[in-house]
Amino acid sequence: MPLVIANRPETRIRCIPFPLLELFKTMAKSLQEHLVSTEGLARLAAHAHRLLVFQHTLETVLPEALRPHARVANFRLGKIFIHTSNSAVAAKVRQLGPRIATALTSSTAQVTEIGVSVQANPATQPKANDQRPVLPGNQQKQRLTLLAQNLPPESALKRAIERLIKVVTE
């Protein structure tokens, strides 16, 4: 039964209750259920799952130091594509190619070829340190001056400390 909010000759507003329970039931499906519900998305979800299995297997085969620097990028027609963060890791992954292919073949699909390429990941590159170093305080400057005064006049260390004091005080 509709709920009448305003009932005037010139205006008639009605609220029809919507079955909210039915709406919540359709929203309660998980993302995985939505992905596998259509054919195109189901193939995509299966491919993504296969890549995750390959990545896990690759991490078990690689040495600990190489694991963060190599990742499975794609798998197509029996060829698996592995991206590495630098050329040294790529060379090592190529050396381990037969071992990797054996492990990946036994996991889910037949791997006939491994392609390794370098794809620098911005997250793995070192960050530039924009902070200036903390300069020595007055007490440290006084102790450096006292040390320089106690050294022999021809000492290279004395000249280096005096240059340091000069740079720090400017």
C-alpha positions in Angstrom: 0.0 0.0 0.0 1.5 3.4 -1.0 2.1 6.0 1.7 0.6 9.4 0.8 2.7 12.3 2.0 0.8 15.2 0.6 -2.7 15.1 -0.8 -3.8 18.4 -2.3 -5.6 18.9 -5.5 -2.6 20.5 -7.2 0.0 18.2 -5.8 0.0 14.6 -5.1 3.2 13.0 -3.7 3.3 9.2 -3.1 6.0 7.1 -1.6 6.0 3.5 -2.7 8.1 1.3 -0.4 10.8 -0.5 -2.2 11.6 -4.0 -1.1 15.0 -3.2 0.5 15.6 -6.8 1.5 15.7 -7.8 -2.2 18.2 -5.0 -2.9 20.5 -6.1 0.0 20.4 -9.7 -1.2 21.7 -8.7 -4.6 24.4 -6.4 -3.0 25.5 -9.2 -0.7 27.2 -11.2 -3.5 30.9 -11.2 -3.2 33.2 -9.6 -5.7 34.3 -13.1 -6.8 30.7 -14.1 -7.5 30.2 -11.1 -9.7 33.5 -11.7 -11.5 32.6 -15.3 -12.5 29.0 -14.5 -13.3 29.7 -13.3 -16.9 31.8 -15.2 -19.4 34.3 -12.4 -20.2 34.9 -11.6 -16.5 35.1 -15.3 -15.7 38.0 -15.8 -18.1 39.7 -12.7 -16.7 39.3 -14.0 -13.1 40.6 -17.4 -14.1 43.6 -15.8 -15.8 44.3 -13.6 -12.8 44.1 -16.6 -10.5 46.5 -18.6 -12.7 49.0 -15.7 -12.6 48.8 -15.6 -8.8 49.5 -19.3 -8.7 52.5 -18.8 -11.0 53.7 -15.9 -8.9 53.5 -18.0 -5.7 55.4 -20.8 -7.4 58.0 -18.4 -8.7 58.6 -17.1 -5.2 59.2 -20.6 -3.9 61.8 -21.3 -6.6 63.7 -18.0 -6.5 66.4 -17.3 -3.8 65.2 -15.1 -1.0 67.2 -12.0 -2.3 65.6 -12.1 -5.7 62.0 -12.6 -4.7 61.0 -8.9 -4.3 62.6 -8.0 -7.6 60.9 -10.5 -9.9 57.2 -10.8 -10.7 55.0 -12.8 -13.2 53.6 -10.3 -15.7 51.6 -12.6 -18.1 51.1 -16.1 -19.4 50.1 -16.6 -23.0 50.3 -19.7 -25.4 52.7 -21.5 -23.1 55.1 -18.6 -22.6 55.4 -17.0 -19.2 56.6 -13.4 -19.0 58.6 -12.3 -16.0 59.5 -8.7 -15.2 62.5 -7.9 -13.1 63.5 -4.7 -11.5 67.1 -4.6 -12.9 69.3 -6.4 -15.4 71.3 -8.3 -12.7 68.2 -9.9 -11.5 67.1 -10.6 -15.1 70.4 -12.4 -15.8 70.0 -14.6 -12.7 66.4 -15.4 -13.5 67.5 -16.4 -17.0 70.1 -18.7 -15.4 67.4 -20.3 -13.3 65.1 -20.6 -16.3 65.0 -24.4 -16.6 64.4 -24.8 -12.8 61.6 -22.2 -13.0 60.0 -23.8 -16.0 60.0 -27.2 -14.4 58.4 -25.8 -11.2 55.8 -23.8 -13.1 54.9 -26.6 -15.5 54.1 -29.0 -12.6 51.9 -26.4 -10.9 49.1 -25.7 -13.4 49.9 -25.3 -17.0 52.5 -26.4 -19.6 55.2 -23.7 -19.7 57.3 -24.0 -22.9 59.2 -20.7 -22.8 60.2 -18.0 -20.3 60.5 -14.4 -21.3 62.4 -12.1 -18.9 62.5 -8.4 -19.3 63.5 -5.5 -17.1 60.7 -3.2 -16.0 61.9 -0.8 -13.4 59.3 -0.5 -10.6 59.2 3.0 -9.1 58.4 1.6 -5.7 61.7 -0.4 -5.6 64.0 2.4 -6.7 65.8 4.2 -3.9 64.2 7.5 -2.8 66.3 10.6 -2.9 67.0 12.0 0.5 66.0 15.7 0.4 66.9 16.4 4.1 70.0 18.2 4.9 72.3 16.6 7.4 72.2 17.9 10.9 75.0 20.3 11.5 77.1 19.9 14.7 76.1 22.1 17.6 78.2 24.7 19.4 79.6 22.1 21.9 80.8 19.9 19.0 82.3 22.9 17.2 84.2 23.8 20.4 85.6 20.3 20.8 86.7 20.1 17.2 88.5 23.5 17.6 90.2 22.2 20.8 91.2 19.0 19.0 92.6 21.0 16.1 94.6 23.1 18.5 96.2 20.1 20.2 97.4 18.5 16.9 100.8 19.3 15.4 100.8 22.3 13.0 101.9 20.3 10.0 99.3 17.5 10.5 96.9 16.7 7.6 94.2 15.9 10.2 94.5 19.3 11.7 94.1 21.0 8.3 91.1 18.8 7.5 89.4 19.6 10.9 90.0 23.3 10.4 88.4 23.1 6.9 85.4 21.3 8.5 85.1 23.9 11.2 85.2 26.6 8.6 82.5 25.0 6.5 80.2 24.3 9.5 80.5 27.8 10.9 79.6 29.5 7.6 
